[in-house]
Amino acid sequence: MMKLLYQLSVSRRLGGLVAVAVLLMLAMMAGFMLSERALHMSERQAGVRQTVEAAHGILVHFHEQAAKGAITQDEAKKSAMDALRPLRYSGSEYFWINDMHPRMVMHPIRPDLQGQDLSGNKDPTGLLLFMEFVKTVKKDGEGFVSYMWPKPGSDTPVGKVSYVKGFAPWGWVIGSGVYVDTVQSTFLRRLAQAATVTAVLALALLLISYVLARSIVRQLGADPELLNGITHRIAQGD
């Protein structure tokens, strides 16, 4: 290995050094970007969880009002749905409510689903998503579920991760989610920026290695490989 290395010219050695440096930079960039994507997704999921828990507090409030006799149970349920229906966060994200059957209780974007039996509702992968919501609530009381669902104003299902939380007194499941493609688009945009910076640094390293190789050869009068050959021939009596 060392013998092969000594046979290379200065410019090739420096070029190899630059190539190794660029590969290490790419490996570090890939690791950093994947870590950042996971962190960004985790932050979005944590945000969704917090908003669902806040919305769950609205149900608790109106249930307590009914328990005190200030309003009836039906009035409490209607008031809770009316309070949640217009709520939005992160631009267009919303809340929905289904029961444990499951039937849709309230959906601000798809009011046509309200009152419908959702037990056979599947996403494009075949997942019975509302049954999965109910299963998650029955098992742990709350949790994340990954599936596919159209964005508001679109009929094309895309990846989504929702957080669902049960409200036992009314047998409801309240949920909201984050669309995965928004996380992916942010990741790709930052990846393109990082790739641009890496390319600029690689070109700078190539230029520096070229200048160094030229200066070394100029100072020595020839490439060290050629000088070693001449010295060897002189030693042999030429």
C-alpha positions, 0 to 999 in steps of 0.5 A: 500500500505504501509502495503504491502511494509513493509511486503516485505524483504529488498532485494525485496524492493531494487529489486523493486527500481531497477525495477522502476529505469530501467523502468524510464531509458527505458522510457527516452531512448525511448523518447530520441531515438524517438526525435533523429530519428525525428531530424535526419529525419528533418536534412536529409530533410533540406539537401535535400531541400538545394541541390534542391534549389542549383540545381534550381540555375543552371536552373536559371543561364542557363535561364538567359544566354538564356535571355541575348541572349548568348545561345538559349533556347534549348541550355540553357535547354540542358546545364542545364540537362547536368550540373545536370545529373552527380551531386551526393551527400551523395554517390548516391543521384541524381536529376531528372526533369519532366515537368508539364504534367508530362513527364520525362525530365531528369533522370540520373538513369532511362534514359529509362523514359525520354520523357515518360508520367508519369501521370499514374506512381504509387508506390506500395501504389497506389500513383500517385507520379509524379502527386503528384509532379506537384500538390505540385508545383502548390499549393505551388511552392515547397514541400516534397512528401513521396512515394516509389521508388527503390534505384539505382541498385535495383528494390525493392521500399523503402520509400523515401521523396523527395523535389520538386521545380518548375521552371516556365519559362520552366515548369519544376519540379526539385527534389531529395530525401532521402531514409527513410530506411537509417534513420531507419537503423541509428535509429536502430543502435543507439537504439541497442547501447542505449539498451546495455548501459541500460542493463549494468546499470540495471545489475550494479543496481541489483548487487548494490542492492544485495550487499546492501541487504546482508550488511543490513541483516548481520548488523542487524543479520536477515531480518527486517521482521523477526526481527519485528516478533520476537519483536512483539512476545516478546511484547506479552509475548513470 
